[in-house]
Amino acid sequence: MPWSKRSPAASARCTFAGEKAFKQTGNWLPEATLDTIRRYRVAIKGPLTTPVGGGIRSLNVALRQLLDLYACIRPVRYFAGVPSPMREPEKLDVVIYRENTEDVYTGVEYAAGSPEATRLLAFLRDQFGAKIRDESALGIKPMSRFGTQRLVAKAIQYAIKARRPSVTLVHKGNIMKFTEGAFREWGYEVAREKFDGQTTPEPEAGKVPAGVAPSRGVLRDRHPESER
């Protein structure tokens, strides 16, 4: 439901996507819906029906790709009185910036046994010696320097403005060294190039002289096994 800026009463216009749009127009994601969102710049999206395991690709992924909605921003904090499995939930107060258009969110995948998967499987085996089982579904996990660095830069900009003490790059670079590992390296790279006077890599944090500006935050990285 995109909101119009032109009306002083903040009027809204309802447009359709998903099953309701398909029943009315024969299109799961009508171009008119995309045009309306592009025009008003703000949309309140309800749940969209997408078949699981077949049929059409995810409409959420399609929206992210077509509108370049690259940052999923999720504040996470504890509210008093809410049950929690954490020992000290009151200490939880983070803002998560998740890349929304690359990695597995590109939507590039092929069903097991499909002609596309069969050709890709043969190419990977013949050209690179990949050991992949027959009848495997295949997905591509692209991660670029551009996509990584604009996300990390956005997170750092927020942290500086909100006076957050640190930014943490969460990754699986210990296992996926050329994708997740590159995410880690490119994150540190953009911090050095664009925020050198405002951030400090964790290994160097102990070297920061006394009296440094409080807005200078620590940049660090963690993978799921690193804290165990």
N, CA, C and O of each residue as an XYZ file, in Angstrom:
912
protein
N       0.844     -1.185      0.000
C       0.000      0.000      0.000
C       0.884      1.241      0.000
O       1.262      1.709      1.074
N       1.229      1.792     -1.163
C       2.076      2.979     -1.222
C       1.339      4.216     -0.737
O       0.159      4.399     -1.037
N       2.034      5.068      0.013
C       1.452      6.299      0.539
C       1.813      7.486     -0.338
O       2.954      7.625     -0.780
N       0.833      8.336     -0.583
C       1.058      9.514     -1.410
C       1.596     10.664     -0.571
O       1.116     10.906      0.536
N       2.601     11.379     -1.099
C       3.126     12.561     -0.414
C       2.311     13.816     -0.763
O       2.443     14.855     -0.117
N       1.487     13.699     -1.775
C       0.824     14.897     -2.285
C      -0.373     15.312     -1.453
O      -0.740     16.487     -1.449
N      -0.980     14.391     -0.761
C      -2.176     14.722     -0.005
C      -1.821     15.109      1.415
O      -1.108     14.368      2.091
N      -2.301     16.258      1.888
C      -2.020     16.656      3.269
C      -2.641     15.705      4.270
O      -2.237     15.670      5.432
N      -3.628     14.926      3.823
C      -4.278     13.971      4.715
C      -3.588     12.619      4.686
O      -4.077     11.659      5.281
N      -2.442     12.534      3.991
C      -1.665     11.291      3.906
C      -2.534     10.145      3.408
O      -2.608      9.088      4.035
N      -3.189     10.367      2.277
C      -4.052      9.339      1.718
C      -3.218      8.168      1.220
O      -2.021      8.311      0.971
N      -3.850      7.016      1.076
C      -3.151      5.815      0.643
C      -3.825      5.230     -0.588
O      -5.024      5.411     -0.805
N      -3.041      4.533     -1.379
C      -3.560      3.850     -2.549
C      -3.191      2.388     -2.450
O      -2.027      2.053     -2.229
N      -4.169      1.515     -2.612
C      -3.929      0.091     -2.483
C      -3.649     -0.514     -3.850
O      -4.420     -0.328     -4.791
N      -2.540     -1.239     -3.951
C      -2.192     -1.963     -5.164
C      -1.970     -3.429     -4.801
O      -1.868     -3.763     -3.620
N      -1.894     -4.296     -5.788
C      -1.911     -5.715     -5.507
C      -0.665     -6.426     -6.019
O      -0.058     -6.033     -7.016
N      -0.305     -7.488     -5.299
C       0.761     -8.398     -5.706
C       0.429     -9.756     -5.108
O      -0.376     -9.851     -4.181
N       1.041    -10.794     -5.631
C       0.790    -12.121     -5.100
C      -0.476    -12.742     -5.657
O      -0.886    -12.446     -6.780
N      -1.094    -13.608     -4.861
C      -2.246    -14.383     -5.335
C      -3.417    -13.505     -5.735
O      -4.084    -13.769     -6.735
N      -3.668    -12.461     -4.956
C      -4.786    -11.577     -5.277
C      -4.561    -10.882     -6.619
O      -5.487    -10.747     -7.418
N      -3.328    -10.444     -6.860
C      -3.008     -9.812     -8.151
C      -3.145    -10.812     -9.293
O      -3.642    -10.473    -10.367
N      -2.697    -12.057     -9.056
C      -2.778    -13.075    -10.105
C      -4.222    -13.368    -10.482
O      -4.532    -13.540    -11.661
N      -5.105    -13.426     -9.495
C      -6.510    -13.705     -9.771
C      -7.168    -12.564    -10.538
O      -8.069    -12.789    -11.345
N      -6.712    -11.334    -10.283
C      -7.321    -10.183    -10.937
C      -6.711     -9.864    -12.293
O      -7.412     -9.419    -13.202
N      -5.400    -10.090    -12.436
C      -4.712     -9.637    -13.647
C      -3.997    -10.748    -14.408
O      -3.587    -10.545    -15.551
N      -3.841    -11.930    -13.790
C      -3.066    -12.983    -14.411
C      -1.566    -12.804    -14.242
O      -0.783    -13.526    -14.857
N      -1.158    -11.846    -13.412
C       0.253    -11.538    -13.177
C       0.493    -11.495    -11.668
O      -0.220    -10.806    -10.938
N       1.504    -12.238    -11.208
C       1.788    -12.272     -9.776
C       2.349    -10.944     -9.265
O       2.131    -10.589     -8.107
N       3.062    -10.214    -10.108
C       3.647     -8.933     -9.714
C       3.460     -7.942    -10.861
O       4.374     -7.749    -11.664
N       2.290     -7.313    -10.947
C       1.992     -6.422    -12.078
C       2.953     -5.241    -12.154
O       3.407     -4.730    -11.131
N       3.255     -4.820    -13.367
C       4.126     -3.671    -13.564
C       3.525     -2.415    -12.950
O       4.251     -1.532    -12.495
N       2.180     -2.334    -12.938
C       1.514     -1.170    -12.346
C       1.815     -1.061    -10.857
O       1.924      0.040    -10.318
N       1.947     -2.211    -10.194
C       2.289     -2.201     -8.773
C       3.702     -1.659     -8.566
O       3.935     -0.837     -7.679
N       4.644     -2.125     -9.392
C       6.020     -1.631     -9.298
C       6.085     -0.145     -9.599
O       6.805      0.589     -8.921
N       5.352      0.310    -10.595
C       5.350      1.735    -10.947
C       4.828      2.583     -9.795
O       5.348      3.666     -9.527
N       3.791      2.085     -9.110
C       3.214      2.833     -7.987
C       4.213      2.948     -6.840
O       4.348      4.011     -6.233
N       4.913      1.855     -6.545
C       5.911      1.886     -5.473
C       7.052      2.835     -5.836
O       7.515      3.607     -4.996
N       7.502      2.776     -7.091
C       8.572      3.684     -7.522
C       8.122      5.142     -7.419
O       8.920      6.021     -7.091
N       6.863      5.389     -7.695
C       6.353      6.766     -7.672
C       6.284      7.323     -6.255
O       6.721      8.447     -6.008
N       5.735      6.539     -5.318
C       5.507      7.045     -3.963
C       6.668      6.774     -3.006
O       6.760      7.392     -1.946
N       7.560      5.840     -3.387
C       8.793      5.593     -2.641
C       8.607      4.856     -1.319
O       9.582      4.354     -0.759
N       7.391      4.779     -0.813
C       7.115      4.090      0.448
C       5.957      3.130      0.221
O       4.953      3.499     -0.388
N       6.093      1.894      0.710
C       5.011      0.918      0.579
C       4.920      0.076      1.845
O       5.942     -0.319      2.407
N       3.714     -0.193      2.287
C       3.467     -1.107      3.394
C       3.027     -2.422      2.773
O       1.949     -2.515      2.186
N       3.873     -3.439      2.908
C       3.635     -4.713      2.225
C       3.132     -5.759      3.211
O       3.745     -5.999      4.251
N       2.018     -6.370      2.872
C       1.522     -7.488      3.664
C       2.131     -8.789      3.179
O       2.921     -8.781      2.235
N       1.780     -9.917      3.806
C       2.302    -11.225      3.361
C       1.884    -11.517      1.922
O       0.741    -11.264      1.539
N       2.802    -12.043      1.136
C       2.523    -12.391     -0.255
C       2.566    -13.905     -0.410
O       3.494    -14.563      0.062
N       1.558    -14.447     -1.074
C       1.493    -15.891     -1.291
C       2.420    -16.294     -2.424
O       2.252    -15.850     -3.560
N       3.398    -17.133     -2.116
C       4.312    -17.681     -3.120
C       4.362    -19.187     -2.917
O       4.653    -19.633     -1.807
N       4.091    -19.988     -3.942
C       4.154    -21.441     -3.786
C       5.524    -21.879     -3.295
O       6.541    -21.332     -3.720
N       5.560    -22.867     -2.397
C       6.815    -23.384     -1.859
C       7.252    -24.597     -2.676
O       6.474    -25.529     -2.879
N       8.501    -24.580     -3.145
C       9.057    -25.739     -3.821
C       8.702    -25.853     -5.287
O       9.072    -26.839     -5.925
N       8.005    -24.893     -5.839
C       7.652    -24.971     -7.252
C       6.860    -23.763     -7.671
O       6.683    -22.828     -6.890
N       6.382    -23.771     -8.893
C       5.595    -22.650     -9.382
C       6.461    -21.461     -9.713
O       7.371    -21.572    -10.535
N       6.199    -20.310     -9.087
C       6.939    -19.087     -9.385
C       8.026    -18.857     -8.354
O       7.999    -19.439     -7.270
N       8.979    -18.009     -8.692
C      10.022    -17.648     -7.728
C       9.440    -16.697     -6.680
O       8.364    -16.129     -6.870
N      10.156    -16.537     -5.592
C       9.699    -15.703     -4.489
C       9.412    -14.279     -4.941
O      10.244    -13.646     -5.591
N       8.229    -13.780     -4.594
C       7.895    -12.398     -4.922
C       8.702    -11.423     -4.082
O       9.019    -10.324     -4.537
N       9.040    -11.818     -2.854
C       9.876    -10.954     -2.019
C      11.244    -10.751     -2.657
O      11.761     -9.635     -2.686
N      11.833    -11.840     -3.172
C      13.118    -11.733     -3.855
C      12.981    -10.872     -5.097
O      13.855    -10.055     -5.387
N      11.886    -11.048     -5.836
C      11.658    -10.252     -7.047
C      11.574     -8.767     -6.712
O      12.156     -7.941     -7.415
N      10.864     -8.424     -5.657
C      10.760     -7.019     -5.248
C      12.123     -6.447     -4.876
O      12.449     -5.320     -5.248
N      12.908     -7.215     -4.150
C      14.243     -6.743     -3.759
C      15.112     -6.498     -4.982
O      15.823     -5.496     -5.057
N      15.053     -7.423     -5.945
C      15.878     -7.300     -7.133
C      15.426     -6.136     -8.016
O      16.245     -5.321     -8.441
N      14.144     -6.061     -8.286
C      13.629     -5.054     -9.217
C      13.743     -3.635     -8.659
O      13.945     -2.688     -9.419
N      13.615     -3.482     -7.344
C      13.670     -2.156     -6.716
C      15.015     -1.892     -6.044
O      15.210     -0.838     -5.439
N      15.945     -2.846     -6.147
C      17.284     -2.732     -5.553
C      17.200     -2.409     -4.063
O      17.860     -1.493     -3.572
N      16.379     -3.176     -3.361
C      16.229     -2.994     -1.915
C      17.321     -3.801     -1.217
O      17.065     -4.869     -0.661
N      18.525     -3.278     -1.256
C      19.694     -4.063     -0.884
C      19.917     -4.207      0.617
O      20.654     -5.101      1.034
N      19.312     -3.368      1.433
C      19.551     -3.419      2.882
C      18.270     -3.768      3.625
O      17.282     -3.036      3.567
N      18.303     -4.892      4.321
C      17.223     -5.249      5.235
C      17.674     -4.799      6.624
O      18.622     -5.353      7.181
N      17.001     -3.806      7.174
C      17.427     -3.184      8.433
C      16.457     -3.586      9.539
O      15.268     -3.274      9.476
N      16.969     -4.277     10.546
C      16.105     -4.805     11.603
C      16.638     -4.456     12.988
O      17.602     -5.072     13.445
N      16.036     -3.488     13.663
C      16.397     -3.231     15.060
C      15.928     -4.401     15.934
O      14.812     -4.895     15.773
N      16.779     -4.830     16.846
C      16.445     -5.940     17.733
C      16.783     -5.532     19.161
O      17.939     -5.244     19.471
N      15.784     -5.507     20.024
C      16.029     -5.190     21.424
C      15.023     -5.906     22.308
O      14.006     -6.414     21.834
N      15.318     -5.939     23.574
C      14.471     -6.634     24.532
C      13.433     -5.686     25.129
O      13.716     -4.520     25.406
N      12.224     -6.217     25.318
C      11.165     -5.470     25.993
C      10.870     -6.151     27.327
O      10.615     -7.354     27.378
N      10.905     -5.385     28.384
C      10.720     -5.925     29.730
C       9.423     -6.715     29.837
O       8.370     -6.277     29.373
N       9.519     -7.888     30.456
C       8.348     -8.718     30.675
C       8.116     -9.776     29.618
O       7.297    -10.675     29.810
N       8.836     -9.682     28.490
C       8.677    -10.662     27.417
C       9.569    -11.868     27.710
O      10.759    -11.693     27.972
N       9.023    -13.094     27.674
C       9.857    -14.288     27.936
C      11.001    -14.396     26.939
O      10.841    -14.086     25.759
N      12.158    -14.838     27.423
C      13.326    -14.946     26.557
C      14.205    -16.109     26.999
O      14.359    -16.333     28.199
N      14.791    -16.861     26.053
C      15.707    -17.941     26.423
C      17.097    -17.436     26.810
O      17.929    -18.213     27.279
N      17.352    -16.146     26.618
C      18.658    -15.593     26.923
C      18.830    -15.386     28.427
O      17.858    -15.142     29.142
N      20.066    -15.484     28.897
C      20.353    -15.318     30.321
C      20.170    -13.860     30.746
O      19.620    -13.585     31.813
N      20.634    -12.924     29.905
C      20.499    -11.496     30.217
C      19.933    -10.766     29.006
O      20.650    -10.006     28.357
N      18.671    -10.983     28.696
C      18.086    -10.399     27.481
C      18.052     -8.880     27.484
O      17.991     -8.257     26.424
N      18.091     -8.282     28.664
C      18.054     -6.817     28.733
C      19.286     -6.176     28.107
O      19.286     -4.976     27.832
N      20.334     -6.960     27.879
C      21.552     -6.428     27.263
C      21.483     -6.417     25.736
O      22.361     -5.860     25.077
N      20.451     -7.023     25.181
C      20.324     -7.091     23.725
C      19.792     -5.785     23.158
O      18.675     -5.374     23.473
N      20.573     -5.148     22.342
C      20.169     -3.906     21.675
C      21.056     -3.733     20.450
O      22.099     -3.083     20.524
N      20.650     -4.309     19.326
C      21.444     -4.260     18.106
C      20.569     -3.836     16.935
O      19.341     -3.895     17.004
N      21.215     -3.410     15.867
C      20.525     -3.125     14.607
C      21.216     -3.962     13.539
O      22.413     -3.804     13.298
N      20.469     -4.844     12.906
C      21.024     -5.771     11.918
C      20.853     -5.192     10.514
O      19.753     -4.808     10.117
N      21.955     -5.137      9.776
C      21.940     -4.745      8.362
C      22.261     -6.004      7.553
O      23.392     -6.488      7.576
N      21.269     -6.529      6.843
C      21.468     -7.756      6.075
C      21.425     -7.451      4.582
O      20.531     -6.745      4.114
N      22.392     -7.984      3.832
C      22.389     -7.806      2.375
C      21.191     -8.549      1.799
O      20.952     -9.716      2.110
N      20.453     -7.856      0.962
C      19.137     -8.328      0.559
C      19.044     -8.745     -0.907
O      18.031     -9.312     -1.316
N      20.073     -8.478     -1.702
C      19.969     -8.709     -3.148
C      21.042     -9.645     -3.686
O      20.933    -10.116     -4.818
N      22.079     -9.924     -2.897
C      23.138    -10.825     -3.336
C      23.102    -12.108     -2.513
O      22.134    -12.385     -1.805
N      24.190    -12.894     -2.624
C      24.264    -14.158     -1.894
C      23.083    -15.039     -2.333
O      22.776    -15.089     -3.524
N      22.427    -15.721     -1.415
C      21.320    -16.600     -1.799
C      20.080    -15.821     -2.221
O      19.125    -16.408     -2.730
N      20.083    -14.501     -2.014
C      18.909    -13.705     -2.364
C      18.900    -13.253     -3.821
O      18.015    -12.500     -4.225
N      19.861    -13.697     -4.605
C      19.796    -13.410     -6.042
C      18.695    -14.215     -6.709
O      18.215    -13.835     -7.777
N      18.288    -15.313     -6.101
C      17.240    -16.137     -6.682
C      17.695    -16.947     -7.876
O      16.864    -17.414     -8.656
N      19.016    -17.127     -8.039
C      19.539    -17.917     -9.156
C      19.686    -19.361     -8.688
O      20.675    -19.711     -8.044
N      18.714    -20.190     -9.008
C      18.747    -21.580     -8.603
C      18.007    -22.429     -9.630
O      17.154    -21.938    -10.370
N      18.353    -23.712     -9.658
C      17.808    -24.605    -10.670
C      17.352    -25.908    -10.015
O      18.059    -26.486     -9.189
N      16.167    -26.353    -10.397
C      15.566    -27.548     -9.802
C      16.370    -28.795    -10.162
O      16.918    -28.902    -11.259
N      16.430    -29.735     -9.217
C      17.123    -30.991     -9.453
C      16.532    -31.705    -10.666
O      15.314    -31.840    -10.784
N      17.401    -32.157    -11.561
C      16.944    -32.877    -12.741
C      16.498    -32.009    -13.892
O      16.185    -32.520    -14.968
N      16.461    -30.683    -13.684
C      16.054    -29.792    -14.772
C      17.163    -29.699    -15.812
O      18.319    -29.973    -15.489
N      16.849    -29.322    -17.049
C      17.900    -29.174    -18.060
C      18.992    -28.193    -17.630
O      20.173    -28.411    -17.897
N      18.581    -27.102    -16.956
C      19.554    -26.101    -16.516
C      20.506    -26.681    -15.470
O      21.717    -26.473    -15.534
N      19.936    -27.417    -14.498
C      20.772    -28.013    -13.457
C      21.689    -29.081    -14.038
O      22.842    -29.205    -13.623
N      21.185    -29.846    -14.990
C      21.994    -30.896    -15.606
C      23.183    -30.302    -16.355
O      24.299    -30.812    -16.256
N      22.946    -29.220    -17.107
C      24.028    -28.576    -17.852
C      25.045    -27.938    -16.910
O      26.253    -28.049    -17.118
N      24.546    -27.272    -15.878
C      25.456    -26.623    -14.929
C      26.273    -27.667    -14.166
O      27.464    -27.474    -13.921
N      25.628    -28.766    -13.794
C      26.323    -29.830    -13.090
C      27.445    -30.412    -13.959
O      28.557    -30.640    -13.484
N      27.134    -30.645    -15.228
C      28.157    -31.183    -16.135
C      29.310    -30.202    -16.302
O      30.470    -30.612    -16.338
N      29.006    -28.913    -16.404
C      30.051    -27.890    -16.552
C      30.955    -27.860    -15.323
O      32.178    -27.816    -15.457
N      30.376    -27.881    -14.147
C      31.169    -27.820    -12.921
C      32.052    -29.059    -12.761
O      33.192    -28.972    -12.305
N      31.511    -30.188    -13.140
C      32.311    -31.416    -13.057
C      33.432    -31.425    -14.091
O      34.580    -31.732    -13.770
N      33.087    -31.086    -15.339
C      34.062    -31.177    -16.425
C      35.156    -30.123    -16.326
O      36.331    -30.415    -16.545
N      34.762    -28.895    -15.995
C      35.707    -27.782    -16.016
C      36.456    -27.598    -14.702
O      37.600    -27.142    -14.704
N      35.835    -27.943    -13.589
C      36.441    -27.655    -12.288
C      36.587    -28.884    -11.393
O      37.094    -28.783    -10.275
N      36.146    -30.042    -11.880
C      36.280    -31.251    -11.078
C      35.416    -31.263     -9.833
O      35.751    -31.918     -8.846
N      34.301    -30.537     -9.874
C      33.427    -30.471     -8.699
C      32.803    -31.831     -8.420
O      32.372    -32.531     -9.336
N      32.760    -32.191     -7.151
C      32.167    -33.462     -6.747
C      30.780    -33.193     -6.178
O      30.620    -32.883     -4.998
N      29.788    -33.319     -7.044
C      28.402    -33.041     -6.673
C      27.556    -34.250     -7.057
O      27.715    -34.801     -8.146
N      26.672    -34.656     -6.180
C      25.843    -35.828     -6.437
C      24.883    -35.595     -7.613
O      24.475    -34.467     -7.888
N      24.541    -36.675     -8.287
C      23.498    -36.614     -9.311
C      22.182    -36.184     -8.679
O      21.970    -36.337     -7.476
N      21.305    -35.645     -9.515
C      19.979    -35.209     -9.060
C      20.081    -34.180     -7.935
O      19.295    -34.206     -6.989
N      21.047    -33.280     -8.045
C      21.183    -32.207     -7.058
C      20.520    -30.934     -7.576
O      20.647    -30.590     -8.751
N      19.821    -30.247     -6.696
C      19.375    -28.892     -7.009
C      20.573    -27.969     -6.823
O      21.381    -28.175     -5.917
N      20.691    -26.953     -7.675
C      21.856    -26.073     -7.634
C      21.436    -24.624     -7.478
O      20.456    -24.179     -8.077
N      22.186    -23.893     -6.670
C      21.970    -22.462     -6.497
C      23.296    -21.733     -6.576
O      24.338    -22.285     -6.223
N      23.260    -20.497     -7.038
C      24.465    -19.681     -7.169
C      24.515    -18.675     -6.022
O      23.501    -18.084     -5.652
N      25.711    -18.491     -5.468
C      25.890    -17.605     -4.304
C      26.866    -16.486     -4.665
O      28.013    -16.515     -4.220
N      26.443    -15.503     -5.457
C      27.356    -14.421     -5.833
C      27.445    -13.347     -4.742
O      26.436    -12.936     -4.169
N      28.673    -12.905     -4.472
C      28.900    -11.812     -3.531
C      29.927    -10.880     -4.155
O      31.031    -11.307     -4.491
N      29.574     -9.616     -4.310
C      30.450     -8.674     -5.002
C      31.043     -7.653     -4.038
O      30.509     -7.409     -2.956
N      32.159     -7.063     -4.458
C      32.762     -5.984     -3.677
C      31.791     -4.804     -3.576
O      31.625     -4.225     -2.502
N      31.151     -4.448     -4.696
C      30.212     -3.323     -4.699
C      29.061     -3.551     -3.728
O      28.772     -2.697     -2.890
N      28.391     -4.725     -3.843
C      27.244     -5.003     -2.983
C      27.625     -5.045     -1.519
O      26.902     -4.524     -0.670
N      28.758     -5.661     -1.218
C      29.227     -5.748      0.165
C      29.536     -4.370      0.727
O      29.116     -4.035      1.834
N      30.260     -3.585     -0.026
C      30.754     -2.327      0.530
C      29.675     -1.264      0.683
O      29.756     -0.434      1.589
N      28.665     -1.272     -0.184
C      27.605     -0.285      0.028
C      26.775     -0.650      1.250
O      26.264      0.237      1.933
N      26.631     -1.965      1.543
C      25.904     -2.376      2.741
C      26.697     -2.039      3.996
O      26.152     -1.464      4.938
N      27.981     -2.394      4.016
C      28.811     -2.128      5.194
C      28.930     -0.620      5.427
O      28.894     -0.164      6.569
N      29.071      0.151      4.349
C      29.145      1.606      4.492
C      27.864      2.158      5.104
O      27.915      3.060      5.940
N      26.725      1.626      4.697
C      25.449      2.084      5.246
C      25.353      1.771      6.733
O      24.857      2.585      7.512
N      25.830      0.591      7.124
C      25.809      0.210      8.534
C      26.738      1.103      9.360
O      26.384      1.527     10.460
N      27.917      1.381      8.827
C      28.864      2.237      9.546
C      28.325      3.658      9.671
O      28.455      4.281     10.724
N      27.720      4.171      8.602
C      27.134      5.513      8.647
C      26.065      5.599      9.733
O      25.995      6.581     10.472
N      25.232      4.556      9.821
C      24.213      4.545     10.874
C      24.866      4.517     12.253
O      24.470      5.269     13.144
N      25.864      3.652     12.431
C      26.512      3.514     13.738
C      27.133      4.832     14.197
O      27.049      5.191     15.371
N      27.755      5.547     13.262
C      28.369      6.836     13.602
C      27.297      7.841     14.003
O      27.432      8.539     15.009
N      26.232      7.909     13.207
C      25.155      8.871     13.487
C      24.458      8.558     14.802
O      24.119      9.466     15.560
N      24.242      7.272     15.075
C      23.533      6.861     16.291
C      24.469      6.680     17.478
O      24.030      6.319     18.569
N      25.773      6.931     17.265
C      26.782      6.805     18.311
C      26.810      5.390     18.905
O      26.910      5.203     20.117
N      26.721      4.423     18.020
C      26.866      3.029     18.429
C      28.349      2.724     18.615
O      29.174      3.264     17.877
N      28.713      1.881     19.573
C      30.136      1.671     19.866
C      30.871      0.788     18.865
O      32.098      0.847     18.780
N      30.138     -0.035     18.100
C      30.836     -0.958     17.208
C      29.953     -1.406     16.062
O      28.729     -1.293     16.114
N      30.606     -1.921     15.014
C      29.946     -2.591     13.897
C      30.603     -3.960     13.762
O      31.830     -4.059     13.730
N      29.804     -5.003     13.683
C      30.319     -6.368     13.598
C      29.932     -6.986     12.266
O      28.753     -7.029     11.917
N      30.924     -7.468     11.518
C      30.687     -8.180     10.267
C      30.474     -9.655     10.603
O      31.406    -10.331     11.040
N      29.267    -10.153     10.404
C      28.953    -11.547     10.707
C      29.039    -12.351      9.416
O      28.418    -11.996      8.414
N      29.811    -13.436      9.441
C      30.109    -14.153      8.203
C      30.416    -15.615      8.506
O      30.499    -16.017      9.666
N      30.584    -16.407      7.445
C      31.019    -17.797      7.551
C      32.315    -17.981      6.774
O      32.507    -18.993      6.100
N      33.192    -17.006      6.871
C      34.446    -17.039      6.136
C      35.374    -18.149      6.552
O      36.309    -18.477      5.822
N      35.141    -18.738      7.714
C      35.962    -19.877      8.128
C      35.686    -21.104      7.260
O      36.530    -21.997      7.173
N      34.520    -21.163      6.618
C      34.158    -22.283      5.751
C      34.124    -21.855      4.279
O      34.737    -22.502      3.430
N      33.412    -20.772      3.982
C      33.282    -20.280      2.598
C      34.239    -19.107      2.410
O      33.848    -17.945      2.520
N      35.478    -19.424      2.129
C      36.553    -18.443      2.176
C      36.518    -17.434      1.032
O      36.980    -16.305      1.198
N      35.980    -17.818     -0.123
C      36.027    -16.917     -1.279
C      34.759    -16.091     -1.448
O      34.731    -15.177     -2.273
N      33.714    -16.388     -0.691
C      32.484    -15.587     -0.732
C      32.322    -14.872      0.612
O      32.438    -13.649      0.687
N      32.057    -15.629      1.655
C      31.931    -15.034      2.989
C      33.249    -14.404      3.449
O      33.256    -13.365      4.108
N      34.356    -15.046      3.093
C      35.660    -14.474      3.434
C      35.897    -13.158      2.735
O      36.469    -12.233      3.311
N      35.453    -13.071      1.473
C      35.583    -11.815      0.737
C      34.708    -10.731      1.355
O      35.109     -9.568      1.410
N      33.519    -11.102      1.819
C      32.638    -10.151      2.509
C      33.377     -9.508      3.676
O      33.318     -8.293      3.864
N      34.064    -10.321      4.449
C      34.834     -9.816      5.591
C      35.915     -8.852      5.134
O      36.035     -7.752      5.673
N      36.706     -9.257      4.139
C      37.819     -8.431      3.678
C      37.334     -7.129      3.062
O      37.905     -6.070      3.322
N      36.289     -7.197      2.251
C      35.762     -5.984      1.617
C      35.151     -5.039      2.641
O      35.174     -3.821      2.461
N      34.598     -5.609      3.729
C      34.053     -4.767      4.792
C      35.141     -3.952      5.473
O      34.985     -2.749      5.685
N      36.245     -4.612      5.815
C      37.369     -3.882      6.415
C      37.951     -2.871      5.417
O      38.387     -1.786      5.802
N      37.952     -3.238      4.153
C      38.521     -2.362      3.123
C      37.750     -1.060      3.012
O      38.356      0.011      2.973
N      36.425     -1.127      2.962
C      35.632      0.098      2.821
C      35.726      0.953      4.091
O      35.658      2.181      4.026
N      35.882      0.290      5.247
C      36.059      1.055      6.487
C      37.360      1.844      6.453
O      37.396      3.001      6.872
N      38.428      1.224      5.955
C      39.714      1.923      5.859
C      39.645      3.066      4.859
O      40.187      4.144      5.103
N      38.972      2.831      3.725
C      38.978      3.809      2.643
C      38.058      4.995      2.905
O      38.387      6.120      2.531
N      36.911      4.765      3.540
C      35.919      5.826      3.678
C      35.715      6.316      5.113
O      35.201      7.414      5.324
N      36.111      5.517      6.090
C      35.825      5.886      7.483
C      37.071      5.747      8.356
O      36.967      5.423      9.539
N      38.232      5.986      7.785
C      39.480      5.749      8.502
C      39.584      6.569      9.774
O      40.119      6.088     10.773
N      39.088      7.790      9.757
C      39.185      8.626     10.945
C      38.050      8.434     11.925
O      38.012      9.072     12.978
N      37.109      7.544     11.576
C      35.918      7.367     12.419
C      35.751      5.942     12.932
O      34.925      5.695     13.811
N      36.522      5.004     12.396
C      36.446      3.616     12.862
C      37.844      3.079     13.131
O      38.834      3.564     12.584
N      37.896      2.069     13.983
C      39.158      1.403     14.307
C      38.954     -0.104     14.221
O      38.060     -0.622     14.891
N      39.743     -0.837     13.425
C      39.634     -2.301     13.416
C      39.909     -2.862     14.803
O      40.773     -2.349     15.514
N      39.204     -3.886     15.189
C      39.328     -4.444     16.534
C      40.767     -4.778     16.928
O      41.161     -4.491     18.058
N      41.577     -5.383     16.026
C      42.960     -5.688     16.429
C      43.770     -4.458     16.805
O      44.759     -4.560     17.532
N      43.351     -3.285     16.308
C      44.085     -2.057     16.594
C      43.435     -1.220     17.693
O      43.947     -0.160     18.054
N      42.313     -1.693     18.222
C      41.561     -0.882     19.183
C      42.391     -0.564     20.415
O      42.244      0.511     20.998
N      43.274     -1.495     20.826
C      44.103     -1.256     21.996
C      45.180     -0.221     21.774
O      45.804      0.250     22.725
N      45.402      0.141     20.498
C      46.437      1.113     20.172
C      45.896      2.538     20.058
O      46.655      3.484     19.849
N      44.579      2.680     20.197
C      43.987      4.011     20.064
C      44.404      4.869     21.244
O      44.232      4.462     22.393
N      44.948      6.041     20.983
C      45.400      6.896     22.084
C      44.253      7.442     22.913
O      43.124      7.567     22.438
N      44.559      7.761     24.149
C      43.553      8.346     25.029
C      43.093      9.680     24.457
O      43.876     10.411     23.851
N      41.826      9.984     24.654
C      41.288     11.242     24.168
C      40.731     11.173     22.773
O      40.334     12.198     22.219
N      40.687      9.954     22.168
C      40.136      9.825     20.828
C      38.655     10.168     20.866
O      37.991      9.943     21.878
N      38.137     10.706     19.782
C      36.735     11.118     19.723
C      35.823      9.939     19.997
O      36.054      8.858     19.456
N      34.784     10.106     20.825
C      33.905      8.987     21.167
C      33.137      8.437     19.981
O      32.628      7.318     20.047
N      33.040      9.202     18.887
C      32.317      8.721     17.708
C      33.126      7.702     16.914
O      32.622      7.127     15.949
N      34.379      7.474     17.315
C      35.227      6.514     16.611
C      34.919      5.109     17.108
O      35.342      4.725     18.199
N      34.178      4.336     16.304
C      33.718      3.028     16.735
C      34.668      1.918     16.328
O      35.558      2.117     15.501
N      34.472      0.762     16.910
C      35.296     -0.407     16.637
C      34.630     -1.246     15.552
O      33.436     -1.536     15.632
N      35.399     -1.635     14.539
C      34.928     -2.537     13.501
C      35.531     -3.913     13.763
O      36.748     -4.054     13.889
N      34.675     -4.920     13.843
C      35.142     -6.266     14.135
C      34.374     -7.268     13.286
O      33.430     -6.904     12.585
N      34.779     -8.521     13.351
C      34.050     -9.550     12.619
C      33.927    -10.798     13.479
O      34.767    -11.065     14.337
N      32.861    -11.558     13.232
C      32.610    -12.799     13.957
C      31.980    -13.807     12.989
O      31.202    -13.447     12.105
N      32.346    -15.093     13.187
C      31.599    -16.157     12.537
C      30.936    -16.987     13.640
O      31.353    -16.908     14.796
N      29.911    -17.783     13.307
C      29.114    -18.441     14.365
C      29.911    -19.270     15.349
O      29.494    -19.417     16.498
N      31.064    -19.828     14.931
C      31.836    -20.658     15.843
C      32.868    -19.873     16.642
O      33.506    -20.424     17.539
N      33.038    -18.601     16.330
C      34.152    -17.845     16.920
C      33.983    -17.572     18.407
O      34.969    -17.346     19.108
N      32.751    -17.590     18.898
C      32.523    -17.271     20.305
C      32.349    -18.521     21.162
O      32.086    -18.419     22.360
N      32.494    -19.701     20.556
C      32.272    -20.927     21.320
C      33.539    -21.376     22.028
O      33.531    -22.395     22.719
